[in-house]
Amino acid sequence: MKETELKALISLLDDPDNEIFSQVEQHLVTCGPEVIPLLEESWEASFDVLSQTRIENIVHQIQFDQIKHELQLWKIRNSEDLLEGLLIVNRYQYPALDEDVVHFQIAELRRNAWYHLMYDMSPIEKVKLLNNTIFREFGLSGNTTNYHDPQNSFIHKVLESKKGNPITLSCIYTIVAQKLDIPIYGINLPKHFVVAYIDNEAENIPLFYINIFNKGQIMKQEDIFSFLRQLNLPPSDDYILPCPNLEIIKRVLRNLMTAYETQGNPEKKDEVAFLLQILEEN
């Protein structure tokens, strides 16, 4: 559709006839993200509250459709890229973010750790190096004062505020570690997400576990078993072995749903539930 035709459609957004508006809305949403700049331009030029509200809703619907599409593609083609999955979730709340900021920050954390990394370091020494780089020097920590803040689930806000929940902190930690070829992966432990250092000689078997929410505290397998006993759960492989990135992003979305519910925002909770449903479909 030509720009003149799009502008003509947008000019009808203040029409009080709901049937006309519904048709205009449908056409604009179908146009996709390329129409957003024109909608934003119209919003800035408008002094009509109804028109501005309708524009905001249309822009959000277009962006939400885009997120759904990106999440479906990520699930099918790119789920090995955990950072991309986190960025798609981030786009739900921050669609206009310059994501180079996130890539730069991750690269900087990797570089700062790499500078001190030595080939003959033991697994424990490598973890201590990561802990020093990520927690002591960069200052990342658990958000204990506002645990259910939705911002804890958005990677760029966690890197910006340096506070997050267990799973987002763990994601940042594992992404940096894996970029250094350090075999650290997420563990889908109920109630508390952790990570594990995997034995290179015994595929998929953890040497030990790491509590990222507690600044990289090292834990033994017995600590994990003890935690599961407290929850009256058996030591299933689902709780003690590395989980796929797909399960990690599902858990990020579940945490975000809980956060919005706690915040009293049912609309956003329902939208995130729809995103979760996309990942749970076979």
N, C-alpha and C positions, 0 to 999 in steps of 0.2 A: 504494500500500500504506500502511495506517495505521501510525502510530508504534508502537503496541502490538504490531502484527504484526512490524514490523522489529526491535524489541527482542527479541521471542521468537526470531526467526531468529538474531540476534546471540548470544543466550545459548547457542546450539548450537555455537558455534565451537570450544568445547573438547572436543567429542565425539571420542573416539578412532577412531570408525568413519569411515574415509576416504570411503566412499560417501556417507554422510550429510553430511560436510563438503563434498564436491564439489557436492552439490545446493544446500546453503546458500550456498556461495561463488558459484555461478552466479546464484542469485536476487539476492544482494546486489549483485553487479557490474552486473546488469541494471537495478537501481534508479538507478544513476548517482550524480553528485556530491551529491545531496541527502541521501544516507545517510551521507556521510563524518562529519558532526558526531556522529552517534550512535555510529559506529564508534570515533571518537577518545575519546568519553566512556567507552565500554566499555573501551578500552585503558587509560585512566587508572585505572579502578576495578578492573582485573584484576591478579592476582598470578601468573597462569598464563603461563609463558613460551610454551607452544605457542599459546595463544589470542592473545597479543600479537603473535607472529610472523605468525600467520594474518591478523590484522587489518591489520598493516602491509602485507602482500602484497596484500590485497584493496583497500586504499586506493590503493596504487601502481597496481594494475591499472585501477581506475576513473579515476584521474588520467591514466594513459597513454592510455586510450581517448579521454578528453576532448581530449588534445593531438592525437591522430591526427585527430579530427573537426575541430578548429579549424584544423589545418594544411591539410586538404582544402578547407575553406571559404575560407581565405586564398588558396590557389592559384587557386580558381575566381573569387572575387569581389573580393579585396582585395589582390592582389599589388603594387599601386601603393604600398601603405603599407609601406615597408621596416621602420619601427620596430615595427609590429604583428607582422611576421614574426619579428623578433628577440625580441620579448616572448614569442611562442609557444614559441620554442626555450628561452627562459629558464624558462618554466613547467615544462619537463621536469624540471629539477633543483630549481626553487624555486616550486612551485605555490601557496604561500600568500603570496608576496611582494605587498606593497602597491605596485602598479605606478605609482601616482601619484608615487612617489619618483623614478622614471626620467623620467616626463614633466616633472616639476618641474626636474630637473637639466638636461634638454635645453633647456627653456624659458629657464632661467637663462643657459646658454651662448649661446643666441641673443640674449637681451636684452643681455648684456655686449658682444657683437660689434656689435649693431645701434646701440648708443649711440655708437659711433665711426665707423659706416659713413656714407660720403658718396656722393652720387649720381654725381659725376664721377670716382670712383676708377677706376683701370685694373684689369684682371684681376689683375695681379701685386700691386698694392696691396691688393686685397681678400683675396687669399690670405695676404699678410703679416699683415693684420689678424686673419684666422681663426687663423693660426699663433700669434700673440701671445696671443689669447684662450684658445685650447684647450691649447696646450702650455706657454706661459710662465706665464700667470696661473692657469689651472686645474691645470696640472701633469700632463696626460695624457702617457704615454710608452709605448714598447714594452717588453714584458716579456722582456728578453734573458736573465735569469737562470733563468727557468722557462718557456721558450717553449711547451712542450707541456702546460702545466697546463690541465685542462679549464675552469677558471674564466675563462680568457682568451676563451672563446666565449660567456660569459653577460654581456649588456650591463650589468646592474645591478652585477655584481661588478667589471667593468672601470671603471665610473664610480665605484664605491666605493673600489677599490684604486688607481685611476688608472694601471693597467698592463694591457696587452692585446696580442693578436696583430695582425698587419697588417690582417686583414679586419674585425675588430670595431672597431679604431681608425678604419679608413676609413669604416665605416658611420656611426659617431658624427659624424665630420667632414662627410660628405655630407648627413646628416640636418640638421645645424645649418646648413650652407651653403644647402641648398634651402629651408629655412624663412626664409632671408633673400633668396630669389630669386637666389642666386648659382649659376650652372649648373655644378655639380660633381657628377660621377657616377662610379660604380665601374668599374674596368677589370679584367677577369678574367685578369690576367697569370699565367702558370704559375709556381709556386713562390713568388710574391711579389705579393700583391694591392696595387694602387695605385689612385689616382683621377685624373681628368682634368678640366680646365677646358674646357668646351665652347663653341665659337664660336657666338654667337647668330645670326650672319648666314649661317653655313654649317652647317646642321642636322646634329648628331651628330658633327661633326668636332672633335677636341681641339685647343685652342690650345697646350696644354702639359700635362705630367703632374706629379703630386705624390706623393712618397713619404711617406706618413703615418707609417710605422714609423720614419722618420728625421726626425721633427719637422717635416714639411711641406717637405722638400727639393724644389725645382722641377727637373724633368727635361724634356729635349727629346725629340722623337720618335726621334732617332738613339740616344739612351740606351736607349730601349725596344728598338729594333732590335738594338743591341749585346748587350743582355741575352738576347734571343731567340737570337742567334747562338751565345752561350755554351751554350745549351741545345740547340743544333742543331735549332731550330724556325724555320719560315718566318714572316714578318711577317703573319700572318693577321688578318682583321678581328676574329675572336673574341678576339684578344689586344691589339688596339690601339684598339678602339672600345668605347663604353659597353655594359655588359651589363644584362640585365633583373634586377629584384630577385629573381626566381625562381632565377636562377643564383647570386646572392649567398647566398641562404639555403641552397641546396644545398652551396655551398662551406663555409659555416659548419658545417653538419652533417658534412661530410667531415673537417673539422679536428677536430671534436669526437670523431668515431670514432677518429681517429689518437691523440688525447689519451688516450682511455680504453684504447686498445690499449697505448700506452706505459706507462700506469699499471697495466696488468695487470688490467683490469676487462672481461672478455669479455661479461658480461651487459648492461652498459650500452652497450657497443659495438654489440651486436646490436640493441638497442632503437633506438638512433639510426640504424642501418642501415635499420630498418623505416620510420622517419620519412622518411629520404632516398628510399626506394623509393616512398613516396606522392607525392613531388614529381616523380619521374622517370617515373611512369606517364602515358601519353597520355590 
